Amino acid sequence: MLELSKGIDILAEVGGVHTLADAQKVFAVSLDVAERSKLQAIHTESALIRIANAIAMCGPSRVFIVTASAPDVAACRAMSLDGGEECPLAMKDHTLHFDLPEDQGRMVDQTYYIANEDEEVSVLAKKMARPDALAYIRDTMRGIMKGKTLFVGFYSRGPIGAQASIPGLMITSSAYVMHSANILYRCVFDRFDAETKRAGVFFTNIHSQGTNRSEDIPKARIFMDRSWFTTFSMYCTYAGNTLMLKKGNHRFAVDLCTYYRREKELSEHMFITGMTGPGGRKTFFAGAAPSGCGKTTTAMVGTDYVGDDLSQMWIAPDGTLRAVNPEIGIFGIVEDLNKEGDPFLYRCLREEGTEVIWSNVLVDERSVPYWTGSGETPPAKGKNFQGDWWPGKTDKNGKPVPISNPNARITLSNMAIANFNAKVANDPAGVPISVITYSGRDSDTMPPVWVAKSPDHGVAIGASILSAATATEVGAKGVNRQPWANSPFIPCPLGDYMEAQFLFFNSKKFSKEGRPLIAGLNYFLLDCERGGDMKKLLGEKKDVRAWLSWLERYAHGEVGGVETPIGFIPRYEDLRKIFEGTIDKPYPKSLYDKQFSFYVDNILQRIQLQEDAYRKEKKMPPRIFEVYAEQRQGLLALKEKHGAIVPPDKL
């Protein structure tokens, strides 16, 4: 059980501010008259003390309080440009940010949970004892903002008034980070006190890029103090390591749901999108996929897009599952984004009218950005995250340097996206979720879509995600287990998190119609792994709409499925009609047979891999092993009857 407010409060210990009177003394010395006047609108004593401690610890030359006013928001953008953190591009309101070559993704080996004595964390994460973290932060962050401006922003992770929304402070010396926060989150300076009182908690995030030199990267650390809901980030600029309102605070929300809001709320790494079905009905989906595995593409397929990355969920009094997106913008991977597969986002990038921050892409001599997989012809030369670039350039290891980093990003407001449904996205009641999906990057095992037989089997789908390593994590290699696609952001032991999942999805608080369908998705089957001779995908981006359309109809009882040991798969005739009717594409029986044949040994190996891993962990719910045993028994019987490769007609 995570204990809150336990152990030394590192921020208060290093800053030395413990009372409101102490805080006011810091403000009197560090803030000019205009900034002190702004801060008088904030009355949450604990927030004022934490702001004062951040100032006392970091020692900035200036403090800038960022309200929700247009002049303050514009000032953050201007200061980022003036300070060289961003540069203007050819298109109006487009800017470019470069991170250091060594700082292009989440620094998993330099990210730690601060742990009290005997406090366990996920086996997939790293921890540091509280005294050691205190020493590092004291030595490294004290005075780190000398000569710099400290920005303080007040944000809400979700619509104002929503049950699962939580306010947070973003304190940073980076105008780029603050510019990004103003695009991605709701500024709630004038509502911060009320939202903190409603939520009963707020998060605190402190970041400084330091001197922003490659030689300082070994000193970079990202700390998350679970007991005090405080993050510390230093000597890094990549937004995934610095904008801790995002994945840092997502981790804290996971802890809250796992230990203090069990069977009431979940905090998930999920998109939210709506599909328009027959008769104009709206059916909303939430879906998890590891970073770089098509989550944003899936979200954008919807007719009523809400969010591409995170979801705060709860069971409403009417027994339905409700969800809100903590963000109001996208910090999304740009690689392979193209006009055909991603028309809404592509329009934002190539037509005027949208404010966009580009990061780690190629820019040519005309200040036009280019990226890998755009379908466009790249320029003959330019500048990217590795400096000057030309075709054939290699790095120090002789490896070709792509035109853009595989984890290059775009930051923009959801309001700019044509299929964004602002009304439901900002509704504090949340959107009703009917279908939950889990997917990874799987070339040889699971079918494109299948539906769990029960809530327990649905939890098992989420617990069993595998993915090829992507560029979102520095140093990640090979094929990785990715439980719930949330595992990098689960602070607690996975057994505790899994138990909370079983409790939530089996809750009697759900109405009969409100309990969501749980399904698996896989877009990454390769032809060569299914009897073919080509190393190409058995599908394309636009097929995603067909898979979601089948799930939408299944959720409303309009199509059935073929029962298998792992769940229900679509019938061919249903898919053929959906492909032709929704994406105007023929769907031959030969392709269906390739995609939905069961390679039984592969699935059995997948189950064994997951079971072996979970048996090494403490306090795992026995139910997960029972589900695996049920599936194994059914698969072995299937193999005995039909052999190791079972075409769908035999199922």
N, C-alpha and C positions, 0 to 999 in steps of 0.2 A: 504494500500500500504506500503510495507516494504521500509524504507528509509535507504540507505547505508551510511556508515561513519557518522552516527548520534549518538550524545551522546558521553560521555567520552570513549576514546579508553583505555580500562582497561589495556591492555598489556603495552602500552606506559606510562600510568599513574603510574603503579607499577614499571616498569623498569626504567623510567626516561630518556629514550633515545629518542630524537626527531629529530636529524639531523645526516647526514652521518658522520660529524666530531665527534659527540658524540659516534657514533657506532665504529669508528676506535679507539677511546680511549679505549673502552671496549675490543676490540679485542687485542690491544697491551698488555693489562694487563692479559687477560684470555687465550689467545691462544699461544702455542709455535710456533716456527718459521715454522715448517712443516705445521701445521694447518693453519696458516696465509697465507702461500704460496698457499695452496689449495683454500682458500676463495677468493683469488685475481681473480679467474676465474669468479666469480659472480659479475655482474655489476648492477643488479636491485636494485636501492637504497632502495626502500621500503622493500624489502626482507632482505637486510643487517640490516636495522634498527630494524626489528622485531626479527631477530636472536640475535642482541645485547641486545634487551630488555629482551628476554627470559633468556639470560646469566645473566644479571644484576638482574633480579627478583629471579632466582633460586639459584644463588651462587654456581655453581659446582666447584670442585677442578681441573677438567680437561675438555677440550672441544675436541671432535673428529668429524671432518668434514668427512662425508661418501660420497665419490665420487662413480662413477659407476665402479671403478677399482676392479679387482678380489681380490687384497690384502685387500682393505678396506672392501669388502663384507665378506671375510673370517675372518677378524678381529672381526667383529660384532658377528659372530657365536662363535668364540673362546672365546671372552669375556663373552658371555652368559654362556658357559660351565664352564669357570674358576670361574665365580662369583656365580655359583650354581643356576642360573635361569633355566638352562636346565642340564640334565645329559645324557650321551651316552647310547644307547640301543645296543642290540646284533647285529642287522643288521647295516651294514655300512651306514653312513650318516643319521641314524635315531636317534632322540633325544626325550627326555621327559620333559615336563614342567608341574608343578603342580601349580594351583591357590589355594588361601586360600579356605577353605570349605565354607566361606560366600561369596565368589567372583566367582561364577560359571556361571553367566549369566549377561545379561544387567541389570544394577541397575536402574530400571525404577523409583523408588521412590527417587533416589538420582541424577537424571538427570534433568537439567533445561535449558530452553532457557533464555538467558539474554534479558530482555525486556526494551525498553524505555517507558516513561510515555505514557499511553493510547494506547500502542501497543498490539494488540491482537495476541494470538497464538492458536493453535489447542486446542479444548476442551479435547482432549485425551492426552495432554501433560501438563507439569508443567513449570511455569516460575518464575523468580526471578527478582525483580526490579534492574536496573543497579547499583544504589548506594549500595544496599545490596550485590550484587555479587562482586562489587569492594572491599568491606570491607572483604568479606570471602576470596577472592583470595589473597588480600594483607596480611591478617593474616596467611593464610595457605600455600601459595606457596613461599613466600619470604624466601629464604635460604633453601628451601626444598631439594636441591641437594648438600648440604654441604657434602664433602667427597666422592662425586660420580662423574662419568663422564657424561657430557651432550653430547648426540649424535645429530647431525644435518644431516638429509637426504633430498634429493631433488628428487621428484617423479612426474610422470604424471598419472593422473586418466584417462587412455585411450591411444590409439595409438598416437604417435607423429604426429601432424598435423591434426588430426581429428577435425571436427567442434566443437564437444561437449566435447573434452578432456580438462581438467583443471589441471594445475600443483599445487603441494602442498608441503609445508614443514612439515616434521615430526621431532619434537624436543622432546627428551625423555631421561630419565636416565636409561632406561631399555634396555640392550643389546638384550634381548629376543624380545622386541617389534621391535627393529631395524632389527634383524634377520628375523622376520616375514615379515616386510615391504619389505625387499630385495627379498623375495620369491613372494610376492603377487602383487608388483607394479613395473612399469618400472622406473629404476633409470635414471634420466635425468639431472644429474649434469651439463654435458657439453652442454645441450640444454635448460637449465632452463630459461635463459634470453629470448631466442627466443620464447619459448612456452608461457611465461608470456606475452610477447608483443602480440603474436597472439591471445591468449585467452582474454586478457584485464583484467585478474584477477588471483590471486592465493590464496590458502587457507593456513592458519597457524595452526598448532596443537602442543600443549605443554602438556607433560605428565610427572609425576613423581610418582613412586610407594611408595615413602616415605620409611618408615621403614619395610614395608611388614609384619605387624603383625595383627592378628585377632582383637586385641583391637583398632586398628586404623580404622577399616572398617566404624564405624559410622561417621568418618570425611570424608569419600570418597565422592567426588562430580565429576560430569561430566557436565561442562558448555559449552554451545554453544552460542557464541556472533554473532548473525545473522547480525548485522549492520557492523561488522568489519571482518566477515569470519574468526573467531579465536575460537579454542576450548581450554579448560583448563580441564585437567583430573588429579586427585590426589588420592593417597592412594588406588590404585586398580591395578590389574595385568591382569585380564581376558581381552583378546584382543578385545572383543566387547566393552569394556569400555575404552580401552587405545589406540588402533590403530585407531585413529580418522580419518585417511585417508579414512577409510571404511564408517561406518554409520554416523559419524559426518559430514564428507564432503559431503556425499550423501544428507544430510539434506540441506546443503547450496546450492547444485545443484538444489534441489527441489524448493527452494526459487527463485533462478535465473530464472528457467523455468516458474514459476508461475507468477512472476511480471515483469521480464525484457526480457524474450524470449518467450512470449506468442504466440501461434500458430506457433512457430518455433521449439521448443525443449521440450522434456520431460525427467525427471530423475526418473527412475522407479526401484522398487525392483523386478527385473525380470531376469530369466535365458535367454540365447540365445543359440539356437541349430538348426541344420539343419537336415532335413529328406531327404533321397534319395527316390524319388518316381518312378513310372513306367517310363521306358526309360532312367533312370539314372539322371533325373532332380533333382535339389537341391531346396528345399523349406525351408525357415528359419522361425523359431518360436521365439517369446519372450513371457515369461510367468511369472506371478506373483503368489506366494503362500507364506503365512506366514512362518516364520522360523519353521522348524520341520514338515512341511506338504508335503514333497516329492519333493521339488523344484530341489534339486541336482539330485535325481533319475530321474526325468523327463528330465533334461538337458543331463544326461548321456545316455539316450535312443537314442538320436540322432546319426546319422551317422557322423555328422560334428559338434561336440561340440565346443562352443565358450566361454560360461561362465555360472556359476551356481547361481549367486546372484544378480548382478546389471546390469543396462542397461542405457546408455545415448542415447537418440533417437532424430532424427530430420527429417524434410521433405527435401529431396534433390531437387536440381533444376529440375531433371527429373520427379518429382512428386511421387517418391517412398519413403517409410518409411525406414530410415536407422538407424542402431544401432551399438554401440561398447560396449564392456565390459571394464569398468574402470580398471579392475584387470587382472593379468596374472597368477593367481593361485587360489587355493581353501582354504578357512578357513571353513571347512565343518563338520557337525555333523557326527560322526562315528557310533552312535547307529543304529543297524539293517542293517548296511552295510555288505553284505555277498557275497560269491563267485557266487551264482546263480543269484541274483538280480542286483549286481553291479560289473560285472566281470572286467571292466577296472580299477576302483579304487581299488578293492581288490588285483589285481595284483601289483599295486604300493605299497601296504602295506605289502605284503607277499613275494615279490620277490625283489632281490637286483637291484639297479640301480636308485632309486628315493630318493632324500632328503626329509625327512618327519619330521615335528615337531608334536609329539603327545601331547595332553593335557588332563589331568584328567581321564586317563584310568588306568587299573590295570597293573602292571608289576610284573612278577614272579621273582624267584631267579636267573634265567638265563638272566634277562633283556629283556624278550620278552613281548610285550604288548598284552593285551586282552581287549575285549569290549563286552558289552551287545548286543545280537542279531547277533553275527558273525557266528553262526552255528558251532562254535568250542567248544571243551570241555575246560572249564576254569581250571586253576590250583587249587590245594587244598589250597594255601595261596599265598599272595603277598602283594603289597603295592599300595594303590590308593589315591584318593583325600581326603580320611578320615583317612589316615595313614595305619597301618597294617590291612589286610583284611583276612577273612576266611569265608567259607560258614556258613550262619546263623548269621553273625554279624549284630547287630542292632545299631541304633543311640541313642541319649539321649532320644528320644521320643518313643523308642521301634520299630521304623520302620526299616525294613530290608535295609541294605546298599548294593546297587547293585555293581557289579564288576567295573563298570565305571559310571561316572556321566551321566545322560540322555542328557546333553549338552556337553559331551566330544567331542573334536575336533581333526581334522587333518589339517595340513597346508602343502601344496605341490604345485609345479609349474604345470600349465596346460600342459607344454611341455612334462611331463611324461605320460600323459594320451593318450592311443592308438588312440582314436577317435577324438582327438583335431585337429582342422583345423587351424594350425598356420598362414597360408597364409591369410585367410579371417579375422582371429582374429586381425592381425596386420595391416590390410589395413585401412588407414585413411579415405577411402570412406565409411567404414562401410559395414555391411551385409544388404541386402534388406529383410525386415521383411514382410511376407505375412499373418501370423496368430499370433494373440495375445490371450493368454489364462489367465484365472483367476481361482484359485482354493483355497479351504480351507480344513478343516477337518470336514466333515459333515456326520453324521451317518444315518440320517433318512429322508432327504428332497429332495435334488437335484439329477438328474440323472448323470451318469458318464460323459456325454459330451452333450453339446447343443450349437447352434450357434445363436448369436444375430440377430434380424431382421434388425437392423439398427445401425449406429454409436451411437445414443443416447441410444438404448437398450444395446449396448456393454458397454458404460460408466456405466450404471446401474448394469450390472453384476459385474464390478469391485468394484462399490460402495457398494455392498451388500454381500461381503464375510463375512462368519462367520467361526470361528475356535475354536476347543477345546484348552484350554490353554496348552502351551508346556513349557519345561524346559529352553527355551532360555531367558525367562524373570524371574528374581528373584521376587517371591511374586505373580505372575499371577495365577489366579484360574478360574475354570469354563469355560463357553463358552463365547468367546469374539467377538465383532464386529471387523473386520479387513478390513476396506475400502481399496480397491486396494492392499491389503497385504503390503501397504506402510505406513499405518497410524502411526506406531511408529516413522516414520521418516519424517512425514509431519509437518513442523514447523508452518505453517500458518493456519488460520481458514479453515476448510474443504470446506466451501462454495467457497472460493477463488480458492482452488485447483480444486474443481469439475468444476467450470466455465472454468478454463484453459483446463481441459480434454475435455469438450464439444466443446470448440473452436478448439482444436487441431484435434480431430478426425472428425470434420465436415469441416475442412479447404478445401477451394477451391484450395489450392496448391497441393493437391493430384491429380494425374492422375486417370483415371478410373480404370486402372489395379493396380495402386499403393496403393489405399486405403486398409488397412489390414482388414481381417476377424477377428471378435472378438468373442471369445467363452468362455464357462465355462467348467471346469473339476471338477470331484469329485471322488476320488479313495476310499473313506472311508465309503461307504454304508455298513451297517451291515445286515446280514441275518435275525437276530431277529427283525429288524425294517421293514422288507419287507415280513412279513408273515411266516418266518422261526422260528426255535426254537434254533438256535445256535448263540452265540455271536462271530461271525467270519466275516471277510470281504467277500463281494460278488465279489471277484476277487483277483488278485495277482500282484506283481510288473511288471511282463512281459506284463501284459495287457496294460500297458501305451503305449507301441509301437503300439498296435492296435488302441487305441483312437487317437493318433497323426496321424497314417496313414489314418484314416478316415477323419480327418480334412485336411490333405494334399490333399487328393483326392477331397474333397468338395471345397477347395480353387481353384482348377483347373477345377471345373465344371464336374468332372467325376462321382460323386455320388450326389444324391439329398437328401432331408430330409423331415421329416414329420413336418408340421407346427403346432405349439402349441402356447398357449398364452404367453409362456416365450421365444420362439425361435424355432429353427429347431432341431429335434433329428434324429439320424440315422434310416434307415430302416433295418430290421432284416437281409435280404438277403445280403445286402452290408457288414454288420458287420461279418456275418458268413464267407463270402469269405475272408475278411481281416484277421480275426483270424486264419483261416486255412493257408492262404498264407504268412502271415508275422511272426507269432509266432508258427506255426504248432500246433495249439490247437483247439479242437472242441469247438463250441460255441452254446450250446443248446438253443432252443426257450424258454424253461422254465426260463433260466437265464436272457435272454433278457427281458422277461416279468417282472421279479422281479426288474431288474435294471432300467427299463424305464417306469414302471407304475407311474402315477401321483397321489401322495398322496396330494390331492388338499388342504385340511385343513392345512397341514404342510407348504405348499408353501405360502398360504394366511397369516399364522401366521408369516412367515419369512418376508414377505413384510410389514406387519403391524409393526413388531419390527423395521425394518429399517426406515420406514416412521416416526414413533413416535420419534425415535432418531434424525433424521435430522430436524424435525420441531422444535426441541429445540435449533437449532443452527441458527446463524445469516447469512443473505445474501446467503441462499441456492438458487441455480438456480431453478426457477419454473419447469423446464423441468424434473427434477428427479421425482417430484410428479406426473407429467403428465404420465410418463412412468409407474410408479407404478399403477396409476389408470387404464391405458390401460390393464395392465397385470391382475389386480384384476377383472376387468369387464369380461375379457375372461375366467378366471378361474371359476368365479361364474356361467357363462353360461355353462361351461363344467360340473360343478358339478350338476347343475339343470338337465342336459340332461342324465348324466351317473353315478351320485353318487360321493361319496367322494374319492373313489379309482378307477382310470381310467386306465385300461390296454392299452398298446400302440396300440393294434388293434382298439380300439375305438377312437383313436386320428386321 
